Amino acid sequence: MKPIIETQVMRAVEAVPAAMLREARLARVREWIMAVVPPVLGLLVFAAIWQAVSLQNKAIPGPLPVWDAAVALFSKPFYVNGPNDQGIGWNILSSLQRVGLGFGLAALIGIPAGFIIGRFKFIAAMLAPIISLLRPVSPLAWLPIGLLVFKSANPASIWVIFISSIWPIILNTAAGVSQVPQDYLNVARVLNLSESKIITKVLFPAVLPHLLTGIRLSIGVAWLVIVAAEMLTGGVGIGFWVWDEWNNLNVAHIIIAIFVVGIVGLLLEQALIKLASFFDYQ
């Protein structure tokens, strides 16, 4: 009788890991389904709506014609047939270059400004009305000022990106500095740290998550603004390319440009989110 009981116990013990393994596999399958099926279903619904709209309005090409045009377009993305007739690859790179310059200037000025505003209440109170007045201004309203000052379309576009993307950096950095626990600063005073040490050793590590959030918002604004700015200034860039295709009545290329702008913006944002995850001290 005893060997029978021992055998049953051993089988029950062996069955527990097997059941746990099956449950873990089912959990992974459910996780995979929830990660894949909803996005795919959403894309299919979007494509169906798009197809229905294209059937109602013949001027709007459907998904398949746009796909064929995209394949042909990206088969030669870096051709050059003149100063204003270049492949979509060159247009994307030109826009990214302008965004990089404008955003870089915004970060270079906005990060120190945010630290100063968050650190000193008098300066924050002094600059608050100026920031409140200028921040809501439409980005394209700054374009004529840029053209007037710089006398050229390219630096004017960079200026618009700079003035539009600097505010999220300043405000998020200042908010992060102002939320640093007072105990941290008290300890820094007890240790008799200099102001530069307080900024680099105390404030910067604590403010970094807020700063990266501001940078992520800022790069989104910069990429959003460049398309509209290039439509008005011309030259090589994704915005000018969209306007040029509109003048050619090439709606398929306009739709492709919309997807390109969205995908590039998404990649920029996801890259910064990934970067921010390494500095999440919560």
N, C-alpha and C positions, 0 to 999 in steps of 0.2 A: 504493500500500500504506500509506503514511504517513497519508494522510487517513482511511483506514478505521480505523487504530489510534487516531488522535486522537478520532474519533467515538465509538468504543467506550469510551475512557477518560472522555470527557465524559458519556456516558450512565451509566457506573458512578458517577461523582462525583455526578451529579444524583440517582441512586437512593438514595444513602446518606442524605441529609436526609429523603427521602420515607419510607424504612424507619424512621428514627428517629421521625418524626412518627407513623407508624402504631403503633409500639411505645408511644409516649407516650399515644396515645389509648386503646390497649388497657389500659395501666396505670391510666388514670383510670377506665375502665369497671370494671375489677376492683376498684379502690378503692371506687367507688360501690356496687358489689354487696355488698362486705364490710361497708360501713357501713349499708346499708339492709336487706338480706335477713335477716341473723341476728336483729336486733331484731323485724322483722315476723313472722318465723317463731316466735320466742319468744312474742310476743303471741298468735298464732293457737293455739299449743299451750296457753297459759294459758287462753284463751277456751274451747277444746275441753274441757279438764279441768273448768273452771267449769260448762260446760253439762252435762257428765256428772254432776257432783255435784248440780246442781239437778234433774236428772231422777230421781236416786235419793232426794233429799230435797225434797219439794214446798214445804217452808217456806223454802227458799233460792231466791230468784228468779234466773233465768238472765240472760245478758248483754243480750238484747234488752229484757226488761221493765225492767231497771235503766237501760238507755240511754233508754228512753221516759220513765222517771221523772226522769232527769237533765235531759232537754230541758225537761220541764215545770217542774222546780225552778229551773233557771237562766234561765227566761224571765222570772221576776220575783224576782231575787235580793235586792232591797232593799225589800221590803214591810215594813210595820210594822202589826201588829194588836194590839199591847199590849206591855208591858215584857218579857214572856217569850215572845212569839210574833213573831219577826222573821225576815226572809229569810236565806238562807245567806250572802249577801254580808256582811251586818252581823255575823253570827257569826264569819266568817273575820277581818274587820277587828278585831273586839274581841279575838280571840285574838292576832292579830299585835301589837296595841297592848300587851297584857300581856307578850308575849314581848319586845317592844322595850324596855319599861321594865325588866323583870327582867334582860335581857341587858345593857342599857346600864349598869345599876348594877354588874353583875358585871365588865364590862370596866373601868369607872371605878375599881374597887377592886382587881381582880385583876391588871391590868397593872402598876401601881406595886408591888404586893406581889410579883409575880414577879421584877421587877428587883431588889428589895431582897433577896429570898431567894437569887437567883442571884449577887448581887454580894458578899454578906457571909456567910461560912461559919458564923459564930457564930449569926446569926439563922436560917439554914437548919437548923442542928442543933437549935435551940430550937423551931422550928415543925414540924419533921418528924413528931414523934409526934402532934401535934394534927391535922395534915393526914391522916396515915395513919389516924387514928381516925374522922374525920368524912367523908372522901371516899367510903367504901363504903356509907354510910347510904342507904337507899332514899329517893328524893325525897319520896314521900308520907308518910314518917315525920316530915317537917318540917312537914307541913300543920297538925296540931293545935297545934304551937307558934306558927305564924303566926296561927291563929284566936284563940289565947289572948292573944297580944300585941296584935294589931291590931284585934281585935273586929269584923272585917269580912272578907267572902270575897274581895273584889277585891285588897286589899293582901296578903292571905294567899297568894293565887295567885302574885302577883308575887314574894313572899318565897321561895316554893318554887322558882320559876324561877331566882332569884338564887343561892340556896344550892346548887342543882344544877349550874348552868352555870359557876360561878366556878372550879371545880377544873381543868378543862382549860386555862383561860387562865393560871392561876398556874403550873401544872406545866410547860407548854410554854414559857412565857416564861422561867421560872427555868432550864430545861434549855438554852435558847438562850443565855442570859447566861453560864452556866457553861462553854459550849463555845466562847466567843470566844477566839481565839488569844492567848496571853499576850504575844506580840510587839506586838499592837495596844495593849495596856495599857501595855507598857513604853515605847512611843513616846509615848503620851499623858503619861506621867510625865516623860519627857525634855523634852517641850514645856511641862511645868508647867501642864497643863490642870486646871481645877477639876472637881469631881465632877459638876456639872451639865453641863459641856462633854463629859466622858467619856461620860455617858449619852446625850446628844443627838447627838454627832458620831461616837462610836465604837461604843457598844453598840447603840443603836437601829437603825442601818442593818444591822448584822450579825444582830441578833435578829429583825428584821421577818418573815422567812419562817417562823420557829418561832412567832412571835406570831400570824400569820395562820392557821397550822395549828390553834393552840389556839382561836382565834375560830371557825373553821369547825366544829370539834368541839363547841364550846360552844353555837353556835346550833342545831346538831342536837339536842343534849340539851334545850335550852330548848323547842324545838318539840315534842319527844317528851313532855316533862313536862306541858306546858300542857293537853293533851287529858285526861290522867288527873286533873289537879288540878281542871279545870272540871267533870268528872263528879261530883266530890264537893262542890264549892262552889256550883254552880248559876249562874244569871244568864245573860247573853248570851255565847256563845262556842261554838266548834265542839265542844268536849268535852261541854258541857251539851246541845247540840243532838243529839248522838249518844245521850245518855242519855234525852232526851225522846222521840226517835223509837223507842227501845227500849220505853219505857213505852207508846207507841202501837202497838207491834208492827209498825212500818213497817221491815221488813228491807231493802227496796230503798234507802231513804234512808240506812240505816246503812252499806251497801256503798258508796254514793256518798260518804259522809263519809270512809270509809277511803281512797278514791282521792284525795279532795281533800287530806286530810292528807299523803298520800304525795307528791302533785304539788307542793304548797306547800313541803314540806320539801326536795324535790329542787331546786326553783328557788332556794331560799335557799342551799343548799349549792353549786350550780353558780355562782351569782353570786359567792360568796366564793372559789371555786376560780379563777374568772376574775380576780378582784381579786388573788389571791395570785400569779398568773402574771406580773403586772407587776413584782413585787418579788422574783423568783427570781434571786438573784445567783450561783447556782452556775456 
